[in-house]
Amino acid sequence: MSRSIRVFFAGFLCCILLTAGMMAVIGEPADTEVKAILSNTIKMKLFGNDFAPKNDDGTYLKPLIYNGRTYLPVKPLGDALGIAVEWDGVNKIVWLGGKTQIVPIDDTSMYEDYSRTIVTTDTDKLTTADTTYKWGIANISPLNSVYYGCYLKPEGKYKRFTASIFLSEDTKKELTMDIRKDNKQGVVLKSLQLKPGETVEIDIDISGVDTLFIFSQVGSTQKLIIGEPAFRNDTTPQ
């Protein structure tokens, strides 16, 4: 891999050239105008071969030199390396490697307790016979004839909700868990029948949903875990 490409991928991505004359500065509160040099002398090699990045109309895209660093056009470079590059002009996001966003629900910013739950990274609360989840929603203490529930807040920003639901084997009977839109009286988006000792994988379309309400009435169990819950912005189940 050429020196210019190594520089590009080694952390000098302070700006990204999408088309000739377009540059976004990352890490600044707003766009900043800068003076840069379009180089006529820098040559590029890709895997030992000459590389001349071009625009869609065939125009040669020259490297930029700014503040002692070299910047290459990300779109033709991504195409040459087989990396998908997409530009979201509305939200001003450059998507590298495919338009997929996964947001783990691992703190209270997108979570609110309804009854007997906690969002946690405590592995003692998130360990089953087969798996230890990195984050999740678990019961605060052993459950006995109580409600288990929480609110999650996608705020209409995401397309899917995914998680693993685990019910410990000491539970005496199956549980029904409802995932509803908005609140306890909201439309049921998914209803689950959980068997003792079972883990169920869920993948729910939540397009346009502001709040999810997850609820179950529990007879008696040691653990009821929503393992690694996440909001996603892709459309194809993984």
N, C-alpha and C positions, 0 to 999 in steps of 0.2 A: 504494500500500500504506500502511495507517495507521501512525501512529507506534508504537502498541503492538505491531503485528506486526513492524515493523522492529526494535524493541528485542528482541523474542523471538528473531529470527533473527540478530541481530548479535553474539551472544556472551554474552547474559545467561541462557543456559540452564544455570543452576546447579541448578535443580530442575525437575521435570516433574510436572504435575498430571494424573493419569490419570482419577481419579474424584473427586467432591467429598470432600475430607478426606484424600486420599492424596497425599503429596509425597515424592519421593526426592531426596536431596542428592547431587550428583555431585562427586567429588573428595575426599570424606571417607572415612576408613577404615571407618566404620560409620554407620548412620542416626543423625541428630541431630535432636532435638526443637527446634523454633523457634516463636516467636510471630509470627504474620502477621495481616494485616488483609484480610478479605473486603470488597472495595470495592462499595458501592452507587451510586457516583457516576461511575465510569469508564465511558465509552461506547466502543464499538468500531465501526470501519468497515472493511469488507473490500472493496477496490477501489471505494471511494466509497459503498458501500451499508451500511446498518445490519447489524451482525453480532452475534448473540446465541447464543453456544455453549451447547449443551444436552447433558445426559446422555441415556442411552438411554431413560430413563423420562420424558423431557421436562423435567426439572428444569434451570433456568437455572444455569449454572456461572459464578460471579462471578470476576473477576480477583483475584489475590492481590497484595498489596503487602508486600514484606519487604525491610528494610534499604535502603529508597529505590528499589527496583526493582519492576517490574511483571511478573507471571508469568501466562501464559495457559494454559488447558487444551489439551494437545497433541493429544488424539484428535479432538475436533470441529474444531479448527483444521486438522489434517492432512486430515480429510475434506473440509473446505471448499476446500482448496487442491489436492486430488487427490493427496495424499501418503499412501501406506499407512502405518498405525501399528499395530504389534502389541506386546502386552505378554507377556513370558515371565516368569511369576511364580516359576517354579522357580529360574531363574538370575538373576532380577531384571535383565532386559535390556529396554529399550525399543527396538524395531526401527523405524527411520524409513526409508521408501522401499522397504520389502519385506524379508522375512526372509532375507537373503543375507549370508553371512560368507565372505570370501575372505582366507586367511592365506598370504602369500608365504613360501616356504621360502628365505630369503635370508641366514640365519646358521646357526651350529652348534647352536642350541638344539633344532632338530628334525632334525638331520642328523648322520650319522657315516660317515666314510670306511671302505670295505672294501678297495679297491685302486685306487690311481692317480687318485683324484678329489679335487676341492676345490669347496666352495660359495663363490661369488665374485660380485662386482659389477664385476670387471675387464672392460671392454669388449673388450680385445684377445683375451681368451679366449672371449668370447661373441658374436663377430661372424661372420656367415656372408655369402655373396654377396648375400643378400636382406634379412637382418635383423640388428639388433644388440639382443640381449636385455638387459633392465635388470638381471636377476639370473639365476643359474643354477648348474648343476653341470657342471664341465668337467674334462677330463684335465689333470694337472699338467704333463705334457710329452708330446711325440709318442709314440704307442703303437706297440709292435712285439711281437706274440706275447705279450701279457700280458692279465690280467683287468682289467676296468673294472667297479667296483661300489661301491654305497653303501647305507646304511640310512637310511630316513626314518621319522619317529616321530609318526604322527597320534594315538597313544594313545587310540584309540577315540572321539575327540571330533568327527570329521568324516565326511561322507558321501561325498565325492568327492575324487579326486586328478586334477589336470589339468597338462599340460605339453606342450611341443613338443620332439621328439627330432630332432636333426640329426646326420647322419654326413657328414663332408667327402668331396668328390668324388675325392680321391686314394686312397681306400680301394679295394683290389683286388677285393674280393668282398663280397657281402651279409653282414650280421651278424644274428644272432638276439639279441634282448634280452628277458630274462624279468623280469617284475615279480611277485614272490612275496610271500605272506603270511609274516611272521615271520623267515625265514632262507633259506639256500640250499636246504634240503630242503623248504621250505614249499609250500603249494598255489599253483600258477601262477594269478594273477589276470588277467594279460595277457601274451601273447607276441607280440613284434614282429619283422617282417622288415624290416631297414633296408637300403635301396639306397644306393650311393655318391652323394653330392650331394643326397640326399632329406631332407625334413623331414616328420615324421609327428606329427599332433596326437593326443593321447590324453586320454581322459576315463573314469576307472575308478571303479566303485562300491567304496568302502572302508569301508562301514558296519561298525562294530564291530572294525575292524582296529587293532591296537596298533602294529605295525611293518611297514614295507614294505622288501623287499630287492630292489634293482635290480642286475642282473648281466648282463654280456656278456663273451665271450672274443673278444679283438680280434686280428686278424692284423697289420695295419699301417694306421695312419691318423694324420693330424695333429690332427683335432678330432672329438670325440664329445661333444655338448652336450645336456644336459637343460635346455631353455630355459624360464625363468619358471615353475618348478614351484610349485604352490600346493595347499593343502587348502581345500575349500569345504564350506559347510553349506547349500547349496541343492540341490534335487533335479532341476532342469531344466537340461540341457546348454545352455551359452551359445553 
